[in-house]
Amino acid sequence: MASPLIHHVSVINRDRYVTFDFYHKLLGLEFLLKTVNQDEVDMLHLFFGDKTGRPGTEFSVFEMPNAPQKQFGTNSLERTVFAVPSEASLPFWLDRFEAHDVFNCEIEHYQGRKYLHFEDRDGIQLALTPLRKGDASEHTPHQSADIPLEHAILGIDSFQCRVRYAEASARAFMNMHGYQKLESYEHNQHEVTVLGAEDVLFGQQLHLIEDRTRDIETQGIGSVQHIALNAKNRTGLYEMEKMILDTNFRYSGIKQRDFFESLYYREPNNLLIEVATEQTNFVKPKTATEDYDAIPLFLPDFLESRRSYIENGIKR
């Protein structure tokens, strides 16, 4: 199967229970993992995706109950767009959102396609659109009793960034990641540059909305903390590290993330980009419960000796 362009997306929300109910029970994403931020172990980190947790379907949430609400602006990682099997899926989701009082913009035409824009309970900006490339039967979405498989969310279709200088970001992504400029178009009086690559999972795309009028976003509850772009393997990650050093971008060094390796850097509009290896040893822990509290906390081996301290720290 094709490799993803977008490995995963990580956002900031307020409450673990609201997050679990929204993304697992309402959107029907597989709940993959309850763990902690490996750099700040008092912060919960929840992972959602398809049944296998494969890169390109993963969506993760950091719980930060004391963070301020985000202030919308430019130079921001703005919206995750999920793929659903067909246009017929959009009315199903519109009805579901209305029944569960989810803020949405109804079904719209955008970039010549149909979209259903909506927000989670903390203001994370999301959307659904019909599968861009391939066949839904090739994928393994979570099966939920009240969401028919023919309408289940498959993975990440695309991601939208809002930046002051789109050309600078586009040049960096094309030079470093090998993306191509697919098209440009105008939306709400803003020029949008669309980047992509050949033979990528779901036909994933990166959209750069140029916006020089708004203030810089203040990150907080409701923000996307970072997006992770895909590196095929460790060799690709090391090649990316060399390009980052040659370009003199701020970056983190390579980090071991238990299931994969990654690095973080700031691109020209200061967006936080992770680059993560597609090769992963992730196996979803087996849990036979829909009770969030009964799901055990996963810790990587290097944190296991601190389990009591960590579990006490994340209790409220």
ABEGO torsion letter per residue (X at the ends): XBBBABABBBBBBABAAAAAAAAAAAAGBBBABBBBBAABAABBBBBBEBAAGBBGABBBBBBBAABBBBBBBBGBBABBBBBBABAAAAAAAAAAAAAAGBBBAEBBBBGGBBBBBBBBAAGBBBBBBBBABEBAAABBBBBBAABBAAABBAEBABBBBBBABAAAAAAAAAAAAGBBBABBBBBGGBBBBBBBBBGBBGGBBBBBBBBAABBBBBBEBGBBABBBBBBABAAAAAAAAAAAAAAGBBBAEBBBAGABBBBBBBBAAGBBBBBBBABBABBBBBBABABAAABBBBBBAAAAAAAAAAAAAABX
